[in-house]
């Protein structure tokens, strides 16, 4: 920044020598995150003729290709397509605090089995931390930001796994994480979190004019946000396959580092297939002694975009079979 102010001093001296009033510096916008390597050689004609405070110092000796995208936009230089994409990414990656999400307190009971919060020193919590480590490694090998957690049938523990994974991503990895109650038929995730009567996706759908972000809640000051299902819905598939929801989900998800969706079982509901089109992968929960092999095979064949990233063995007889991840 020192070069920038030295250059401004030169500009002021030149203006005084020409009998022009100095440009006031109090109106100058300082952008601390941008490092300016090249100082302006000469002020532009527009700067000489304009007595108002400039928004940003023009970089007249830098080509359009070398101008940082945000600086180029401020200076009125039309950014190239690659720069436009970078600007869009920076805008979409703004801090999730701008959602102004309401803060709610998580009330976890031991019977909820949300061990990542209730008993972080137990073996189960350690296994979830190991699972998150593997997910972080896997995302370096392929595109993986969002995933759904599903099972072949009900009562295999997918909701418990989804909640524990999301809490672990937020609490131990420090990642801004969005946990979505994606089962609009039989939502139980809010109950596990000790929450009730929260408006969610179904209220957003009936409101028509509201933004989906208005139904996001921040959980106990962790970097963890929660989008509940809301009231039970008769036709959830109408919501999930609508262009309106796809656009809203894409815009909301862009503001987080991880998105975990507690989806429906693969059978007999089609919603898991609709979620598979929106997320980057599927984490499958299999409960030993409960999951029918035929149902598991049939459910996987029914997915248009399975993108299976791993299998979590719930209540496995051997501890080393608690979870398994595989590369595709």
C-alpha positions in Angstrom: 0.0 0.0 0.0 3.0 2.3 0.6 3.6 2.4 -3.2 0.1 3.4 -3.8 0.2 6.4 -1.4 3.6 7.5 -2.8 2.0 7.5 -6.2 -0.9 9.5 -4.9 1.5 12.0 -3.4 3.1 12.4 -6.8 -0.3 13.0 -8.3 -1.1 15.7 -5.8 2.2 17.4 -6.4 1.6 17.5 -10.2 -1.9 18.8 -9.7 -0.6 21.7 -7.5 2.1 22.5 -10.1 -0.6 22.9 -12.7 -2.8 25.0 -10.4 -5.3 22.3 -9.8 -6.9 21.6 -6.4 -5.5 18.4 -4.7 -7.7 15.4 -4.7 -9.1 14.7 -1.2 -8.0 11.4 0.0 -10.6 10.7 2.6 -13.0 9.3 0.0 -10.5 6.8 -1.3 -11.7 3.2 -0.9 -9.0 1.1 0.6 -9.0 -2.6 -0.5 -6.6 -4.2 1.9 -6.9 -7.7 0.4 -5.5 -6.6 -3.0 -1.8 -6.2 -3.4 -1.0 -3.5 -6.0 2.4 -4.3 -7.5 2.5 -1.5 -10.1 2.0 2.2 -9.2 0.2 4.5 -11.7 2.7 6.3 -13.9 0.4 9.2 -14.9 -3.1 10.2 -13.8 -5.7 9.7 -16.5 -7.5 12.6 -18.1 -10.7 11.7 -16.2 -8.9 11.9 -12.9 -7.4 15.4 -13.8 -10.8 16.8 -14.8 -12.8 15.3 -11.9 -12.6 17.2 -8.6 -14.5 14.5 -6.7 -12.8 11.8 -4.7 -11.9 8.8 -6.9 -13.4 5.4 -6.1 -10.1 3.7 -6.8 -6.7 4.7 -8.3 -6.6 3.8 -12.0 -3.8 1.4 -13.0 -3.0 3.0 -16.4 0.2 1.1 -16.9 -1.3 -2.3 -16.4 -2.9 -4.3 -19.2 -6.5 -5.6 -18.9 -5.1 -9.1 -18.5 -3.0 -8.1 -15.5 -5.6 -6.1 -13.6 -7.1 -8.1 -10.7 -10.7 -8.9 -11.5 -12.2 -6.8 -8.7 -9.9 -3.9 -9.4 -10.8 -4.1 -13.1 -14.5 -3.9 -12.3 -14.1 -0.9 -10.0 -12.0 0.9 -12.6 -14.6 0.4 -15.3 -12.4 -2.0 -17.2 -14.7 -4.7 -18.7 -13.5 -8.0 -17.2 -12.8 -10.8 -19.5 -15.0 -14.0 -19.3 -12.5 -15.8 -17.0 -12.4 -12.7 -14.8 -16.2 -12.5 -14.7 -16.3 -16.1 -13.5 -13.8 -15.3 -10.7 -15.8 -12.2 -9.6 -19.0 -14.4 -9.5 -17.2 -17.0 -7.4 -16.0 -14.3 -5.0 -19.4 -12.8 -4.6 -21.1 -16.2 -4.1 -18.5 -17.2 -1.5 -19.3 -14.3 0.8 -19.4 -15.2 4.4 -22.6 -17.1 5.4 -23.1 -14.7 8.2 -24.7 -12.4 5.6 -27.6 -14.8 5.7 -28.5 -13.3 9.1 -29.7 -16.8 10.1 -31.5 -17.0 13.5 -29.5 -18.6 16.2 -31.1 -21.6 17.9 -29.7 -23.7 20.7 -29.2 -27.5 20.1 -30.6 -29.6 23.0 -29.0 -33.0 22.6 -30.1 -35.9 24.8 -27.9 -39.0 25.2 -30.6 -41.2 23.6 -30.3 -39.1 20.4 -26.9 -40.8 19.7 -25.5 -37.5 18.4 -22.2 -38.4 20.0 -20.2 -35.7 18.1 -21.9 -33.3 20.6 -23.0 -35.4 23.6 -19.9 -37.6 24.0 -17.1 -36.3 21.8 -14.5 -38.5 23.5 -16.2 -41.8 22.8 -15.2 -44.3 20.2 -18.2 -43.5 18.0 -17.3 -39.8 17.9 -13.7 -40.7 17.0 -14.9 -42.9 14.1 -16.9 -39.9 12.8 -13.8 -37.8 12.9 -12.0 -40.4 10.9 -14.8 -40.5 8.4 -14.6 -36.7 8.0 -10.9 -37.0 7.5 -11.5 -39.5 4.7 -14.1 -37.2 3.1 -11.6 -34.3 3.1 -9.1 -36.5 1.4 -11.7 -37.8 -1.1 -12.7 -34.3 -2.2 -9.1 -33.7 -3.3 -9.5 -36.5 -5.7 -12.8 -35.5 -7.2 -15.5 -32.9 -7.0 -17.2 -33.3 -3.7 -18.9 -30.5 -1.8 -22.4 -31.8 -1.2 -23.6 -35.3 -0.5 -26.8 -37.0 0.6 -26.9 -39.7 3.3 -29.3 -42.5 2.5 -30.1 -46.2 3.3 -31.9 -49.0 1.6 -34.9 -49.0 4.1 -35.9 -47.1 7.2 -34.4 -47.5 10.7 -30.8 -48.1 9.5 -29.5 -44.9 11.2 -29.0 -42.6 8.2 -30.3 -39.6 10.1 -28.0 -40.2 13.1 -25.0 -40.5 10.7 -26.0 -37.4 8.8 -26.2 -35.3 12.0 -22.9 -36.6 13.4 -21.0 -36.1 10.1 -22.3 -32.5 9.8 -21.5 -31.6 13.4 -18.0 -33.2 13.0 -17.4 -31.2 9.8 -18.3 -28.0 11.5 -16.9 -28.5 15.0 -13.6 -30.3 14.3 -12.8 -29.3 10.7 -14.1 -25.7 11.2 -15.9 -25.9 7.8 -19.0 -23.8 7.2 -21.5 -26.6 6.9 -25.1 -26.7 5.9 -27.2 -29.6 7.2 -30.5 -30.1 5.3 -33.5 -32.1 6.5 -34.1 -33.6 3.1 -36.7 -36.2 4.0 -39.9 -34.2 3.6 -42.1 -37.3 4.2 -40.8 -38.4 7.6 -38.5 -35.7 9.0 -36.8 -36.7 12.3 -33.5 -34.7 12.2 -34.9 -31.7 14.0 -36.1 -33.9 16.8 -32.6 -35.4 17.2 -31.2 -31.9 17.4 -33.8 -31.0 20.1 -35.6 -28.6 17.9 -39.3 -28.4 17.1 -41.8 -26.2 15.3 -39.3 -24.7 12.9 -40.5 -23.4 9.6 -38.6 -24.9 6.7 -38.7 -26.0 3.0 -42.5 -26.6 2.9 -43.2 -23.1 4.3 -40.8 -21.6 1.8 -42.6 -23.5 -1.0 -46.0 -22.2 0.0 -44.7 -18.6 0.5 -43.7 -18.3 -3.2 -42.0 -14.9 -2.8 -39.6 -15.7 0.1 -35.9 -16.7 -0.2 -34.8 -20.1 0.9 -32.1 -18.5 3.0 -34.8 -17.1 5.3 -35.5 -20.6 6.6 -31.9 -21.4 7.6 -30.9 -21.5 11.3 -27.5 -21.4 12.9 -26.9 -24.0 15.5 -25.4 -23.0 18.8 -22.7 -20.6 17.4 -21.0 -23.5 15.6 -20.1 -23.0 11.9 -23.1 -25.2 11.3 -26.4 -24.1 9.7 -29.6 -26.1 9.5 -32.4 -26.1 6.9 -35.4 -28.0 8.3 -38.1 -29.7 6.3 -40.9 -27.8 7.9 -44.4 -29.3 8.1 -45.1 -32.7 6.4 -45.8 -32.4 2.7 -48.0 -34.6 0.6 -46.0 -34.2 -2.6 -42.3 -33.5 -1.8 -41.3 -34.6 -5.3 -43.1 -31.6 -6.7 -40.8 -29.4 -4.7 -37.5 -31.2 -5.2 -37.9 -31.5 -9.0 -39.0 -27.9 -9.5 -36.8 -25.3 -11.2 -37.6 -22.9 -8.4 -36.1 -25.3 -5.8 -33.1 -26.3 -7.9 -32.2 -22.6 -8.4 -32.7 -21.8 -4.7 -30.7 -24.8 -3.5 -27.8 -24.0 -5.9 -27.7 -20.3 -4.7 -27.8 -21.3 -1.0 -25.3 -24.1 -1.3 -22.8 -21.9 -3.0 -22.2 -20.1 0.3 -21.0 -23.1 2.2 -18.0 -25.4 2.2 -20.0 -28.6 2.9 -23.6 -29.5 2.4 -25.0 -32.6 4.1 -28.5 -33.8 3.1 -30.3 -36.2 5.3 -32.2 -37.8 2.5 -35.0 -40.5 2.3 -34.4 -44.2 2.1 -33.9 -45.5 -1.4 -37.0 -47.6 -1.2 -39.9 -47.1 -1.9 -39.6 -43.3 -2.2 -38.3 -41.6 -5.3 -37.0 -38.5 -3.5 -33.5 -39.9 -3.0 -33.2 -40.0 -6.8 -34.2 -36.4 -7.0 -31.6 -35.4 -4.4 -28.9 -37.4 -6.3 -29.3 -35.0 -9.2 -28.5 -32.0 -7.0 -25.6 -33.3 -4.9 -22.1 -34.5 -5.7 -22.3 -37.9 -4.1 -24.2 -40.4 -2.0 -23.1 -41.8 1.4 -24.9 -45.1 2.0 -25.7 -46.3 5.5 -26.1 -50.1 5.9 -27.2 -51.5 9.3 -26.0 -55.0 9.9 -28.8 -57.5 10.3 -31.5 -55.2 9.1 -30.7 -54.1 5.5 -32.2 -56.7 3.0 -29.7 -57.4 0.3 -32.3 -57.4 -2.4 -33.6 -54.0 -1.3 -30.1 -52.6 -1.2 -29.4 -53.8 -4.8 -32.8 -52.7 -6.1 -32.4 -49.2 -4.5 -28.9 -48.7 -6.0 -30.1 -49.7 -9.4 -33.0 -47.2 -9.2 -30.6 -44.3 -8.8 -30.0 -42.3 -12.0 -26.9 -40.7 -10.5 -25.7 -42.9 -7.6 -22.2 -41.3 -7.4 -21.5 -43.5 -4.4 -18.7 -42.1 -2.3 -18.8 -44.6 0.6 -20.6 -47.1 2.8 -21.1 -46.6 6.5 -21.6 -49.9 8.4 -23.9 -49.2 11.3 -23.8 -51.5 14.3 -21.2 -53.7 12.6 -20.0 -56.7 14.6 -16.3 -55.6 14.1 -15.1 -52.1 14.9 -12.9 -51.9 11.8 -16.1 -52.3 9.7 -17.7 -49.2 11.1 -17.3 -47.3 7.9 -15.8 -47.9 4.5 -15.0 -45.4 1.8 -14.1 -46.1 -1.8 -12.9 -44.1 -4.7 -14.8 -44.1 -8.0 
